[in-house]
Amino acid sequence: MEHERNTPGPSGPATRRIVAWILILALVLGLPLSYLIGMAQMPGGAEILIALLVVGLLVGGVTVWLHRRTRD
């Protein structure tokens, strides 16, 4: 079709899914990240950010582990 040939964008469904997740994460994390950057400039803010980062990494790691383990 003429329209599909002239429309730039990701070619495969996996690429489209990755692009969609990147856009969703950018929108969802934009406001909290700006808030956290402001908090880091306050006294004691760096320790809070480090704790949040560690918790986020742990939750993400467990999520990936569970996803791989239960995938069948």
Jmol script that loads the backbone (N, CA, C; Angstrom):
load data "model"
ATOM      1  N   MET A   1       0.836  -1.188   0.000  1.00  0.00           N
ATOM      2  CA  MET A   1       0.000   0.000   0.000  1.00  0.00           C
ATOM      3  C   MET A   1       0.878   1.247   0.000  1.00  0.00           C
ATOM      4  N   GLU A   2       0.358   2.269  -0.590  1.00  0.00           N
ATOM      5  CA  GLU A   2       1.091   3.535  -0.684  1.00  0.00           C
ATOM      6  C   GLU A   2       1.343   4.128   0.704  1.00  0.00           C
ATOM      7  N   HIS A   3       0.326   4.084   1.547  1.00  0.00           N
ATOM      8  CA  HIS A   3       0.439   4.697   2.871  1.00  0.00           C
ATOM      9  C   HIS A   3       1.490   3.988   3.727  1.00  0.00           C
ATOM     10  N   GLU A   4       1.540   2.685   3.691  1.00  0.00           N
ATOM     11  CA  GLU A   4       2.488   1.938   4.518  1.00  0.00           C
ATOM     12  C   GLU A   4       3.930   2.167   4.071  1.00  0.00           C
ATOM     13  N   ARG A   5       4.142   2.315   2.791  1.00  0.00           N
ATOM     14  CA  ARG A   5       5.506   2.534   2.296  1.00  0.00           C
ATOM     15  C   ARG A   5       6.048   3.888   2.714  1.00  0.00           C
ATOM     16  N   ASN A   6       5.196   4.888   2.773  1.00  0.00           N
ATOM     17  CA  ASN A   6       5.649   6.247   3.059  1.00  0.00           C
ATOM     18  C   ASN A   6       5.630   6.587   4.540  1.00  0.00           C
ATOM     19  N   THR A   7       5.185   5.691   5.371  1.00  0.00           N
ATOM     20  CA  THR A   7       5.105   5.961   6.803  1.00  0.00           C
ATOM     21  C   THR A   7       6.365   5.441   7.488  1.00  0.00           C
ATOM     22  N   PRO A   8       7.197   6.354   8.006  1.00  0.00           N
ATOM     23  CA  PRO A   8       8.394   5.879   8.707  1.00  0.00           C
ATOM     24  C   PRO A   8       8.022   5.306  10.070  1.00  0.00           C
ATOM     25  N   GLY A   9       8.801   4.360  10.527  1.00  0.00           N
ATOM     26  CA  GLY A   9       8.549   3.785  11.839  1.00  0.00           C
ATOM     27  C   GLY A   9       9.227   2.446  11.964  1.00  0.00           C
ATOM     28  N   PRO A  10       9.134   1.853  13.139  1.00  0.00           N
ATOM     29  CA  PRO A  10       9.752   0.548  13.364  1.00  0.00           C
ATOM     30  C   PRO A  10       9.159  -0.500  12.434  1.00  0.00           C
ATOM     31  N   SER A  11       9.987  -1.432  12.017  1.00  0.00           N
ATOM     32  CA  SER A  11       9.536  -2.402  11.019  1.00  0.00           C
ATOM     33  C   SER A  11       8.839  -3.613  11.623  1.00  0.00           C
ATOM     34  N   GLY A  12       9.365  -4.175  12.683  1.00  0.00           N
ATOM     35  CA  GLY A  12       8.801  -5.412  13.222  1.00  0.00           C
ATOM     36  C   GLY A  12       7.990  -5.187  14.474  1.00  0.00           C
ATOM     37  N   PRO A  13       7.150  -6.174  14.844  1.00  0.00           N
ATOM     38  CA  PRO A  13       6.342  -6.040  16.052  1.00  0.00           C
ATOM     39  C   PRO A  13       7.182  -5.954  17.322  1.00  0.00           C
ATOM     40  N   ALA A  14       8.311  -6.656  17.368  1.00  0.00           N
ATOM     41  CA  ALA A  14       9.158  -6.588  18.565  1.00  0.00           C
ATOM     42  C   ALA A  14       9.746  -5.193  18.719  1.00  0.00           C
ATOM     43  N   THR A  15      10.151  -4.596  17.613  1.00  0.00           N
ATOM     44  CA  THR A  15      10.704  -3.241  17.664  1.00  0.00           C
ATOM     45  C   THR A  15       9.631  -2.252  18.086  1.00  0.00           C
ATOM     46  N   ARG A  16       8.430  -2.427  17.575  1.00  0.00           N
ATOM     47  CA  ARG A  16       7.331  -1.534  17.967  1.00  0.00           C
ATOM     48  C   ARG A  16       7.044  -1.644  19.458  1.00  0.00           C
ATOM     49  N   ARG A  17       7.110  -2.869  19.981  1.00  0.00           N
ATOM     50  CA  ARG A  17       6.859  -3.080  21.403  1.00  0.00           C
ATOM     51  C   ARG A  17       7.925  -2.383  22.244  1.00  0.00           C
ATOM     52  N   ILE A  18       9.178  -2.474  21.819  1.00  0.00           N
ATOM     53  CA  ILE A  18      10.269  -1.830  22.550  1.00  0.00           C
ATOM     54  C   ILE A  18      10.102  -0.319  22.524  1.00  0.00           C
ATOM     55  N   VAL A  19       9.786   0.227  21.361  1.00  0.00           N
ATOM     56  CA  VAL A  19       9.584   1.673  21.243  1.00  0.00           C
ATOM     57  C   VAL A  19       8.414   2.107  22.114  1.00  0.00           C
ATOM     58  N   ALA A  20       7.334   1.335  22.128  1.00  0.00           N
ATOM     59  CA  ALA A  20       6.177   1.677  22.955  1.00  0.00           C
ATOM     60  C   ALA A  20       6.545   1.681  24.435  1.00  0.00           C
ATOM     61  N   TRP A  21       7.300   0.675  24.884  1.00  0.00           N
ATOM     62  CA  TRP A  21       7.701   0.628  26.295  1.00  0.00           C
ATOM     63  C   TRP A  21       8.614   1.793  26.651  1.00  0.00           C
ATOM     64  N   ILE A  22       9.510   2.166  25.755  1.00  0.00           N
ATOM     65  CA  ILE A  22      10.393   3.303  26.024  1.00  0.00           C
ATOM     66  C   ILE A  22       9.579   4.579  26.169  1.00  0.00           C
ATOM     67  N   LEU A  23       8.600   4.782  25.293  1.00  0.00           N
ATOM     68  CA  LEU A  23       7.765   5.978  25.389  1.00  0.00           C
ATOM     69  C   LEU A  23       6.917   5.971  26.654  1.00  0.00           C
ATOM     70  N   ILE A  24       6.356   4.818  27.006  1.00  0.00           N
ATOM     71  CA  ILE A  24       5.552   4.725  28.229  1.00  0.00           C
ATOM     72  C   ILE A  24       6.409   5.021  29.453  1.00  0.00           C
ATOM     73  N   LEU A  25       7.599   4.427  29.512  1.00  0.00           N
ATOM     74  CA  LEU A  25       8.478   4.664  30.658  1.00  0.00           C
ATOM     75  C   LEU A  25       8.919   6.118  30.734  1.00  0.00           C
ATOM     76  N   ALA A  26       9.172   6.735  29.597  1.00  0.00           N
ATOM     77  CA  ALA A  26       9.566   8.143  29.598  1.00  0.00           C
ATOM     78  C   ALA A  26       8.447   9.010  30.160  1.00  0.00           C
ATOM     79  N   LEU A  27       7.213   8.713  29.787  1.00  0.00           N
ATOM     80  CA  LEU A  27       6.090   9.495  30.299  1.00  0.00           C
ATOM     81  C   LEU A  27       5.846   9.240  31.783  1.00  0.00           C
ATOM     82  N   VAL A  28       5.912   7.985  32.181  1.00  0.00           N
ATOM     83  CA  VAL A  28       5.612   7.633  33.571  1.00  0.00           C
ATOM     84  C   VAL A  28       6.708   8.103  34.518  1.00  0.00           C
ATOM     85  N   LEU A  29       7.965   8.018  34.084  1.00  0.00           N
ATOM     86  CA  LEU A  29       9.074   8.349  34.972  1.00  0.00           C
ATOM     87  C   LEU A  29       9.488   9.814  34.912  1.00  0.00           C
ATOM     88  N   GLY A  30       8.982  10.565  33.967  1.00  0.00           N
ATOM     89  CA  GLY A  30       9.400  11.956  33.819  1.00  0.00           C
ATOM     90  C   GLY A  30       9.140  12.796  35.056  1.00  0.00           C
ATOM     91  N   LEU A  31       7.933  12.787  35.556  1.00  0.00           N
ATOM     92  CA  LEU A  31       7.584  13.596  36.722  1.00  0.00           C
ATOM     93  C   LEU A  31       8.256  13.099  37.999  1.00  0.00           C
ATOM     94  N   PRO A  32       8.204  11.794  38.307  1.00  0.00           N
ATOM     95  CA  PRO A  32       8.885  11.345  39.524  1.00  0.00           C
ATOM     96  C   PRO A  32      10.388  11.611  39.502  1.00  0.00           C
ATOM     97  N   LEU A  33      11.029  11.485  38.336  1.00  0.00           N
ATOM     98  CA  LEU A  33      12.467  11.737  38.276  1.00  0.00           C
ATOM     99  C   LEU A  33      12.782  13.196  38.540  1.00  0.00           C
ATOM    100  N   SER A  34      11.966  14.104  38.022  1.00  0.00           N
ATOM    101  CA  SER A  34      12.219  15.516  38.291  1.00  0.00           C
ATOM    102  C   SER A  34      12.012  15.818  39.779  1.00  0.00           C
ATOM    103  N   TYR A  35      11.041  15.160  40.400  1.00  0.00           N
ATOM    104  CA  TYR A  35      10.822  15.322  41.837  1.00  0.00           C
ATOM    105  C   TYR A  35      12.010  14.778  42.627  1.00  0.00           C
ATOM    106  N   LEU A  36      12.521  13.607  42.218  1.00  0.00           N
ATOM    107  CA  LEU A  36      13.654  13.006  42.921  1.00  0.00           C
ATOM    108  C   LEU A  36      14.922  13.834  42.760  1.00  0.00           C
ATOM    109  N   ILE A  37      15.105  14.438  41.604  1.00  0.00           N
ATOM    110  CA  ILE A  37      16.272  15.300  41.407  1.00  0.00           C
ATOM    111  C   ILE A  37      16.192  16.495  42.344  1.00  0.00           C
ATOM    112  N   GLY A  38      15.003  17.049  42.499  1.00  0.00           N
ATOM    113  CA  GLY A  38      14.826  18.149  43.444  1.00  0.00           C
ATOM    114  C   GLY A  38      15.050  17.696  44.874  1.00  0.00           C
ATOM    115  N   MET A  39      14.617  16.482  45.207  1.00  0.00           N
ATOM    116  CA  MET A  39      14.802  15.962  46.556  1.00  0.00           C
ATOM    117  C   MET A  39      16.276  15.714  46.853  1.00  0.00           C
ATOM    118  N   ALA A  40      17.045  15.328  45.841  1.00  0.00           N
ATOM    119  CA  ALA A  40      18.462  15.029  46.047  1.00  0.00           C
ATOM    120  C   ALA A  40      19.236  16.263  46.466  1.00  0.00           C
ATOM    121  N   GLN A  41      18.728  17.428  46.138  1.00  0.00           N
ATOM    122  CA  GLN A  41      19.421  18.660  46.491  1.00  0.00           C
ATOM    123  C   GLN A  41      19.144  19.078  47.930  1.00  0.00           C
ATOM    124  N   MET A  42      18.186  18.432  48.585  1.00  0.00           N
ATOM    125  CA  MET A  42      17.888  18.737  49.983  1.00  0.00           C
ATOM    126  C   MET A  42      18.857  17.981  50.885  1.00  0.00           C
ATOM    127  N   PRO A  43      19.032  18.427  52.130  1.00  0.00           N
ATOM    128  CA  PRO A  43      19.891  17.680  53.056  1.00  0.00           C
ATOM    129  C   PRO A  43      19.318  16.282  53.318  1.00  0.00           C
ATOM    130  N   GLY A  44      20.149  15.268  53.181  1.00  0.00           N
ATOM    131  CA  GLY A  44      19.716  13.892  53.391  1.00  0.00           C
ATOM    132  C   GLY A  44      19.007  13.286  52.198  1.00  0.00           C
ATOM    133  N   GLY A  45      18.863  14.031  51.143  1.00  0.00           N
ATOM    134  CA  GLY A  45      18.145  13.533  49.968  1.00  0.00           C
ATOM    135  C   GLY A  45      18.897  12.457  49.220  1.00  0.00           C
ATOM    136  N   ALA A  46      20.221  12.532  49.226  1.00  0.00           N
ATOM    137  CA  ALA A  46      21.018  11.544  48.492  1.00  0.00           C
ATOM    138  C   ALA A  46      20.830  10.148  49.082  1.00  0.00           C
ATOM    139  N   GLU A  47      20.764  10.046  50.402  1.00  0.00           N
ATOM    140  CA  GLU A  47      20.578   8.745  51.036  1.00  0.00           C
ATOM    141  C   GLU A  47      19.217   8.153  50.682  1.00  0.00           C
ATOM    142  N   ILE A  48      18.201   9.008  50.619  1.00  0.00           N
ATOM    143  CA  ILE A  48      16.866   8.542  50.252  1.00  0.00           C
ATOM    144  C   ILE A  48      16.872   8.021  48.817  1.00  0.00           C
ATOM    145  N   LEU A  49      17.546   8.749  47.926  1.00  0.00           N
ATOM    146  CA  LEU A  49      17.607   8.319  46.529  1.00  0.00           C
ATOM    147  C   LEU A  49      18.348   7.000  46.373  1.00  0.00           C
ATOM    148  N   ILE A  50      19.415   6.823  47.123  1.00  0.00           N
ATOM    149  CA  ILE A  50      20.160   5.560  47.058  1.00  0.00           C
ATOM    150  C   ILE A  50      19.279   4.408  47.538  1.00  0.00           C
ATOM    151  N   ALA A  51      18.541   4.624  48.621  1.00  0.00           N
ATOM    152  CA  ALA A  51      17.646   3.580  49.128  1.00  0.00           C
ATOM    153  C   ALA A  51      16.560   3.249  48.107  1.00  0.00           C
ATOM    154  N   LEU A  52      15.984   4.269  47.478  1.00  0.00           N
ATOM    155  CA  LEU A  52      14.959   4.029  46.461  1.00  0.00           C
ATOM    156  C   LEU A  52      15.530   3.289  45.259  1.00  0.00           C
ATOM    157  N   LEU A  53      16.746   3.619  44.870  1.00  0.00           N
ATOM    158  CA  LEU A  53      17.393   2.946  43.749  1.00  0.00           C
ATOM    159  C   LEU A  53      17.635   1.472  44.061  1.00  0.00           C
ATOM    160  N   VAL A  54      18.115   1.191  45.271  1.00  0.00           N
ATOM    161  CA  VAL A  54      18.368  -0.199  45.665  1.00  0.00           C
ATOM    162  C   VAL A  54      17.064  -0.990  45.687  1.00  0.00           C
ATOM    163  N   VAL A  55      16.016  -0.415  46.255  1.00  0.00           N
ATOM    164  CA  VAL A  55      14.721  -1.103  46.303  1.00  0.00           C
ATOM    165  C   VAL A  55      14.192  -1.333  44.888  1.00  0.00           C
ATOM    166  N   GLY A  56      14.309  -0.329  44.028  1.00  0.00           N
ATOM    167  CA  GLY A  56      13.855  -0.483  42.645  1.00  0.00           C
ATOM    168  C   GLY A  56      14.603  -1.569  41.906  1.00  0.00           C
ATOM    169  N   LEU A  57      15.915  -1.637  42.108  1.00  0.00           N
ATOM    170  CA  LEU A  57      16.707  -2.685  41.462  1.00  0.00           C
ATOM    171  C   LEU A  57      16.334  -4.069  41.982  1.00  0.00           C
ATOM    172  N   LEU A  58      16.094  -4.172  43.284  1.00  0.00           N
ATOM    173  CA  LEU A  58      15.692  -5.461  43.849  1.00  0.00           C
ATOM    174  C   LEU A  58      14.334  -5.908  43.313  1.00  0.00           C
ATOM    175  N   VAL A  59      13.381  -4.992  43.281  1.00  0.00           N
ATOM    176  CA  VAL A  59      12.051  -5.332  42.768  1.00  0.00           C
ATOM    177  C   VAL A  59      12.135  -5.706  41.291  1.00  0.00           C
ATOM    178  N   GLY A  60      12.899  -4.949  40.520  1.00  0.00           N
ATOM    179  CA  GLY A  60      13.067  -5.273  39.105  1.00  0.00           C
ATOM    180  C   GLY A  60      13.732  -6.618  38.900  1.00  0.00           C
ATOM    181  N   GLY A  61      14.749  -6.908  39.690  1.00  0.00           N
ATOM    182  CA  GLY A  61      15.433  -8.192  39.583  1.00  0.00           C
ATOM    183  C   GLY A  61      14.530  -9.357  39.920  1.00  0.00           C
ATOM    184  N   VAL A  62      13.754  -9.222  40.976  1.00  0.00           N
ATOM    185  CA  VAL A  62      12.823 -10.291  41.359  1.00  0.00           C
ATOM    186  C   VAL A  62      11.749 -10.460  40.285  1.00  0.00           C
ATOM    187  N   THR A  63      11.289  -9.356  39.717  1.00  0.00           N
ATOM    188  CA  THR A  63      10.278  -9.429  38.662  1.00  0.00           C
ATOM    189  C   THR A  63      10.804 -10.175  37.446  1.00  0.00           C
ATOM    190  N   VAL A  64      12.010  -9.848  37.016  1.00  0.00           N
ATOM    191  CA  VAL A  64      12.608 -10.537  35.865  1.00  0.00           C
ATOM    192  C   VAL A  64      12.820 -12.012  36.181  1.00  0.00           C
ATOM    193  N   TRP A  65      13.310 -12.300  37.378  1.00  0.00           N
ATOM    194  CA  TRP A  65      13.548 -13.689  37.774  1.00  0.00           C
ATOM    195  C   TRP A  65      12.245 -14.487  37.776  1.00  0.00           C
ATOM    196  N   LEU A  66      11.184 -13.909  38.369  1.00  0.00           N
ATOM    197  CA  LEU A  66       9.897 -14.606  38.402  1.00  0.00           C
ATOM    198  C   LEU A  66       9.323 -14.778  37.000  1.00  0.00           C
ATOM    199  N   HIS A  67       9.490 -13.771  36.163  1.00  0.00           N
ATOM    200  CA  HIS A  67       8.972 -13.862  34.795  1.00  0.00           C
ATOM    201  C   HIS A  67       9.660 -14.994  34.032  1.00  0.00           C
ATOM    202  N   ARG A  68      10.960 -15.088  34.175  1.00  0.00           N
ATOM    203  CA  ARG A  68      11.692 -16.150  33.476  1.00  0.00           C
ATOM    204  C   ARG A  68      11.370 -17.527  34.053  1.00  0.00           C
ATOM    205  N   ARG A  69      11.172 -17.576  35.352  1.00  0.00           N
ATOM    206  CA  ARG A  69      10.916 -18.866  35.993  1.00  0.00           C
ATOM    207  C   ARG A  69       9.518 -19.397  35.678  1.00  0.00           C
ATOM    208  N   THR A  70       8.543 -18.496  35.583  1.00  0.00           N
ATOM    209  CA  THR A  70       7.161 -18.929  35.365  1.00  0.00           C
ATOM    210  C   THR A  70       6.776 -18.943  33.897  1.00  0.00           C
ATOM    211  N   ARG A  71       7.666 -18.540  33.023  1.00  0.00           N
ATOM    212  CA  ARG A  71       7.360 -18.502  31.584  1.00  0.00           C
ATOM    213  C   ARG A  71       7.374 -19.926  31.030  1.00  0.00           C
ATOM    214  N   ASP A  72       6.276 -20.359  30.505  1.00  0.00           N
ATOM    215  CA  ASP A  72       6.179 -21.686  29.865  1.00  0.00           C
ATOM    216  C   ASP A  72       4.987 -21.795  28.993  1.00  0.00           C
TER     217      ASP A  72
END
end "model"
wireframe off; spacefill off
backbone 0.3
color backbone group
